[in-house]
Amino acid sequence: MQRYDRLREILRLDPDRDFLAIYRLTATYEFPWDFARALELALFRTYAVPGIGRLLAETAEFTDRPQKRYDDTVLLLDAVVEHGFESDTARTAIRRVNQMHRGYEIANEDMRYVLCTFVVIPARWLDAYGWRPLTHHERRACANYYATLGRHLGITDIPDSYEEFEATLNAYEEARFGWDEGGREVADATIELMASWYPAPLAPAVRRGGLALLDEPLLDAFRYAAPRPGVRRLVRGALRLRGRAVRLLPPRAAPHYARQNPEVKSARGGYDVGELGTFPLPGSGGCPVPHPRRPAGAQAQPPA
């Protein structure tokens, strides 16, 4: 297989019908490392919304147990990518997410914004640092994938296209980004978590490098000092060089799922999707999308 053969495979699929297959090929074969970094940045952006950042700080999960919360988030999202929406594993993951969210009063527009970050930020990351940018075909499939996930999470008024996701994200951030002490605490804890993944002597450089990837609205919302221009050029230039180097490598022969990332510590000894996340007070919290019941005695579907 040659470097662009998988892209040709992707372009033969229908982004409206085969969006899961396209998203899986894109995220686990073409850009697994980039998607991991971009989705980390996507979640980081949500802390700059005072209502979201404050809520996360009040739960103390992201400040007291950041590694566990990081792992749970990654593994729950990864279960849907790997197994498909109709699998028992993905249904369990979605049920867990819904149960956690319904323990708090979270506005639909806030949930929709988080969904927008998952669509838009990876595309922007790849435009800047990927070995190739996402095609329109892939952006449409990503939008359809997350629109489907959003419906399973009970989110309404979901954008219909990548362009609408981006416009919604831009308008929301312009109106909502701002300072909150809780959001800053969660941001600080996340940066410290990422620094902890590397040898201690490298931790200061990792912190500076992380800040160098933030844009001005994000830096302003957290009241972080702007990185030195030289540091920003060095970090971003290194990422662009990495992308060019990856372009010269042979394509990946097997999928790489997020659960295989070394940053995800909980997956090393195995895990139960049904035990991931927090457990608020008992109540409703399943998937709001109806699923056909299996006939009595029917076997569960194998992973997609």
C-alpha positions as CSV (number, residue, x, y, z in Angstrom):
1,M,0.0,0.0,0.0
2,Q,1.2,3.5,-0.9
3,R,0.9,6.6,1.1
4,Y,-2.3,8.0,-0.6
5,D,-4.0,4.6,-1.2
6,R,-6.1,4.8,1.9
7,L,-7.3,8.3,1.0
8,R,-8.4,6.9,-2.3
9,E,-10.3,4.3,-0.3
10,I,-11.9,7.0,1.8
11,L,-13.0,9.0,-1.3
12,R,-14.8,5.9,-2.7
13,L,-17.1,5.9,0.3
14,D,-20.2,8.0,0.8
15,P,-19.7,10.6,3.6
16,D,-23.4,10.6,4.3
17,R,-23.9,6.9,4.5
18,D,-20.4,5.5,5.4
19,F,-19.4,8.3,7.8
20,L,-18.4,5.9,10.6
21,A,-16.1,3.9,8.2
22,I,-14.5,7.2,6.9
23,Y,-14.1,8.6,10.4
24,R,-12.5,5.4,11.6
25,L,-10.1,5.3,8.7
26,T,-9.2,8.9,9.1
27,A,-8.8,8.9,12.9
28,T,-7.1,5.4,13.4
29,Y,-5.1,4.9,10.2
30,E,-4.3,8.3,8.7
31,F,-3.9,10.6,11.7
32,P,-4.1,8.8,15.1
33,W,-1.5,10.9,16.8
34,D,-2.9,14.1,15.4
35,F,-6.4,13.3,16.4
36,A,-5.3,12.6,19.9
37,R,-3.6,15.9,20.3
38,A,-6.4,17.8,18.5
39,L,-9.1,16.3,20.7
40,E,-7.0,17.2,23.8
41,L,-6.9,20.8,22.5
42,A,-10.7,20.6,21.8
43,L,-11.5,19.7,25.4
44,F,-9.1,22.3,26.7
45,R,-11.0,25.0,24.8
46,T,-14.2,24.2,26.6
47,Y,-12.6,25.2,30.0
48,A,-12.5,28.8,28.7
49,V,-16.3,28.9,28.8
50,P,-17.0,30.1,32.4
51,G,-20.0,27.9,32.9
52,I,-18.3,24.8,31.7
53,G,-14.9,25.5,33.4
54,R,-16.6,26.4,36.7
55,L,-18.7,23.2,36.7
56,L,-15.7,21.0,36.0
57,A,-13.8,22.7,38.8
58,E,-16.7,22.3,41.2
59,T,-16.8,18.6,40.6
60,A,-13.1,18.5,41.4
61,E,-12.6,15.5,39.1
62,F,-10.4,17.3,36.7
63,T,-8.3,19.0,39.4
64,D,-8.1,16.1,41.9
65,R,-7.9,13.1,39.5
66,P,-7.0,14.5,36.1
67,Q,-5.4,11.3,34.8
68,K,-8.5,9.2,35.6
69,R,-10.8,11.8,34.1
70,Y,-8.6,12.1,31.0
71,D,-8.6,8.3,30.6
72,D,-12.3,7.9,31.1
73,T,-13.1,10.6,28.5
74,V,-10.8,9.1,25.9
75,L,-11.9,5.5,26.5
76,L,-15.6,6.4,26.4
77,L,-15.3,8.3,23.1
78,D,-12.9,5.6,21.7
79,A,-15.5,2.8,22.4
80,V,-17.9,4.3,19.8
81,V,-15.2,4.8,17.2
82,E,-13.9,1.3,17.5
83,H,-17.2,-0.7,17.9
84,G,-19.8,1.4,16.1
85,F,-23.0,3.0,17.4
86,E,-25.1,-0.2,17.4
87,S,-22.6,-2.3,19.3
88,D,-23.3,-3.2,23.0
89,T,-19.9,-1.6,23.9
90,A,-20.8,1.7,22.3
91,R,-24.3,1.7,23.8
92,T,-22.8,1.2,27.2
93,A,-20.3,4.0,26.7
94,I,-23.0,6.4,25.5
95,R,-25.2,5.4,28.4
96,R,-22.4,6.2,30.8
97,V,-21.8,9.6,29.3
98,N,-25.5,10.4,29.5
99,Q,-25.7,9.3,33.1
100,M,-22.8,11.6,34.0
101,H,-24.2,14.6,32.2
102,R,-27.7,14.2,33.6
103,G,-26.3,14.5,37.1
104,Y,-25.8,18.2,36.4
105,E,-27.7,21.1,34.8
106,I,-25.9,21.5,31.5
107,A,-27.5,23.8,28.8
108,N,-28.0,22.3,25.3
109,E,-25.9,25.1,23.8
110,D,-23.0,24.2,26.0
111,M,-23.2,20.5,25.0
112,R,-23.5,21.5,21.3
113,Y,-20.4,23.7,21.6
114,V,-18.4,20.8,23.0
115,L,-19.6,18.7,20.0
116,C,-18.5,21.5,17.7
117,T,-15.0,21.4,19.1
118,F,-14.7,17.7,18.2
119,V,-15.6,18.4,14.6
120,V,-13.7,21.7,14.0
121,I,-10.5,21.5,16.1
122,P,-9.1,18.3,14.5
123,A,-9.6,19.8,11.0
124,R,-7.8,23.0,12.0
125,W,-5.0,21.0,13.6
126,L,-4.5,19.0,10.4
127,D,-4.6,22.1,8.3
128,A,-1.7,23.5,10.3
129,Y,0.3,20.4,11.3
130,G,-0.9,17.3,9.5
131,W,0.9,15.4,6.8
132,R,-2.0,16.4,4.7
133,P,-5.2,18.4,5.4
134,L,-8.6,16.8,5.7
135,T,-10.5,16.7,2.5
136,H,-14.0,18.2,2.2
137,H,-15.2,14.5,2.0
138,E,-13.6,13.7,5.4
139,R,-14.9,16.9,7.0
140,R,-18.4,16.0,5.9
141,A,-18.0,12.5,7.3
142,C,-16.7,13.9,10.6
143,A,-19.6,16.3,10.8
144,N,-22.1,13.4,10.2
145,Y,-20.3,11.2,12.7
146,Y,-20.5,13.7,15.5
147,A,-24.0,14.8,14.6
148,T,-25.0,11.1,15.1
149,L,-23.1,11.0,18.4
150,G,-24.8,14.2,19.5
151,R,-28.3,12.8,18.9
152,H,-27.4,9.8,21.0
153,L,-26.4,12.3,23.7
154,G,-29.7,14.1,23.5
155,I,-28.3,17.3,22.0
156,T,-30.7,19.3,19.8
157,D,-30.3,21.9,17.1
158,I,-27.1,20.1,15.8
159,P,-25.5,21.7,12.8
160,D,-26.0,20.0,9.4
161,S,-22.5,20.4,7.9
162,Y,-18.9,21.1,8.8
163,E,-19.3,24.7,7.8
164,E,-22.3,25.1,10.2
165,F,-20.3,23.4,13.0
166,E,-17.5,25.9,12.5
167,A,-19.8,28.9,12.3
168,T,-21.6,27.7,15.5
169,L,-18.2,27.3,17.3
170,N,-17.0,30.7,16.2
171,A,-20.1,32.5,17.3
172,Y,-20.3,30.7,20.7
173,E,-16.6,31.4,21.5
174,E,-16.9,35.0,20.6
175,A,-19.9,35.4,22.9
176,R,-18.9,33.1,25.8
177,F,-15.1,32.9,26.2
178,G,-14.1,34.7,29.4
179,W,-12.2,34.5,32.7
180,D,-13.3,32.2,35.5
181,E,-11.1,31.0,38.4
182,G,-12.5,27.5,38.1
183,G,-11.8,27.3,34.4
184,R,-8.2,28.4,35.0
185,E,-7.8,25.8,37.8
186,V,-8.9,23.0,35.4
187,A,-6.7,24.4,32.6
188,D,-3.7,24.4,35.0
189,A,-4.4,20.9,36.1
190,T,-4.6,19.7,32.5
191,I,-1.3,21.3,31.6
192,E,0.3,19.7,34.6
193,L,-1.1,16.3,33.7
194,M,0.3,16.6,30.2
195,A,3.7,17.6,31.6
196,S,3.6,14.5,33.9
197,W,3.6,12.2,30.8
198,Y,7.3,13.1,30.1
199,P,10.5,12.8,32.2
200,A,10.6,15.5,34.9
201,P,13.5,17.5,33.2
202,L,11.3,18.0,30.2
203,A,8.2,19.1,32.1
204,P,8.9,22.9,31.9
205,A,9.4,22.7,28.1
206,V,6.2,20.7,27.8
207,R,4.3,23.4,29.7
208,R,5.7,26.2,27.6
209,G,5.1,24.1,24.4
210,G,1.4,23.6,25.4
211,L,0.9,27.3,25.9
212,A,2.5,28.0,22.6
213,L,-0.3,26.1,20.8
214,L,-3.1,28.3,22.3
215,D,-4.5,31.1,20.3
216,E,-5.0,34.6,21.6
217,P,-8.7,34.3,22.7
218,L,-7.8,31.2,24.7
219,L,-4.8,32.8,26.3
220,D,-6.8,35.9,27.2
221,A,-9.7,33.8,28.7
222,F,-7.3,32.0,31.0
223,R,-5.1,35.1,31.6
224,Y,-2.0,33.2,30.6
225,A,1.0,35.4,29.6
226,A,1.5,35.2,25.8
227,P,4.4,32.8,25.0
228,R,7.5,34.4,23.5
229,P,7.3,34.6,19.7
230,G,10.5,32.5,19.4
231,V,9.0,29.7,21.5
232,R,5.8,29.8,19.5
233,R,7.7,29.6,16.2
234,L,9.8,26.7,17.5
235,V,6.9,24.6,18.7
236,R,4.7,25.2,15.7
237,G,7.6,24.8,13.3
238,A,8.5,21.4,14.9
239,L,5.0,20.2,14.5
240,R,4.9,21.2,10.8
241,L,8.3,19.4,10.3
242,R,6.8,16.3,12.0
243,G,3.9,16.4,9.5
244,R,6.3,16.5,6.5
245,A,8.3,13.6,7.9
246,V,5.2,11.5,8.4
247,R,4.2,12.1,4.8
248,L,7.4,10.3,3.8
249,L,6.7,7.2,5.9
250,P,4.7,4.1,4.7
251,P,1.0,4.1,5.6
252,R,-0.1,2.5,8.8
253,A,-0.9,-1.2,8.3
254,A,-3.2,-1.6,11.3
255,P,-5.6,0.8,13.1
256,H,-4.3,2.6,16.2
257,Y,-7.1,3.4,18.6
258,A,-7.0,6.0,21.4
259,R,-7.0,3.2,24.0
260,Q,-3.5,2.3,22.7
261,N,-2.0,5.7,23.4
262,P,0.7,5.7,26.1
263,E,-1.0,8.7,27.8
264,V,-4.1,6.5,28.6
265,K,-2.9,4.8,31.8
266,S,-6.1,3.0,32.7
267,A,-6.2,0.8,29.6
268,R,-3.0,-1.0,30.3
269,G,-4.5,-3.7,32.5
270,G,-7.8,-3.8,30.8
271,Y,-11.0,-2.0,31.7
272,D,-14.8,-2.3,31.8
273,V,-16.6,0.5,29.8
274,G,-19.5,0.3,32.1
275,E,-17.3,1.2,35.1
276,L,-15.7,4.3,33.5
277,G,-16.6,7.8,34.6
278,T,-18.3,9.1,37.6
279,F,-21.6,7.9,39.1
280,P,-24.0,10.7,40.1
281,L,-27.1,10.1,42.0
282,P,-29.4,7.4,40.5
283,G,-31.8,8.4,37.9
284,S,-32.5,8.2,34.2
285,G,-29.6,8.4,31.8
286,G,-29.7,6.0,28.9
287,C,-29.4,6.8,25.2
288,P,-32.2,9.0,24.0
289,V,-32.1,7.5,20.5
290,P,-34.5,4.5,20.3
291,H,-32.9,1.2,19.3
292,P,-34.8,-1.9,17.9
293,R,-35.1,-4.7,20.5
294,R,-33.4,-7.9,19.6
295,P,-35.7,-11.0,19.5
296,A,-35.5,-13.1,22.6
297,G,-32.5,-15.4,22.5
298,A,-30.7,-13.4,19.8
299,Q,-27.0,-12.9,20.1
300,A,-25.4,-9.6,20.5
301,Q,-24.0,-8.0,17.4
302,P,-20.2,-8.3,17.0
303,P,-18.2,-5.1,17.1
304,A,-18.5,-3.0,13.9
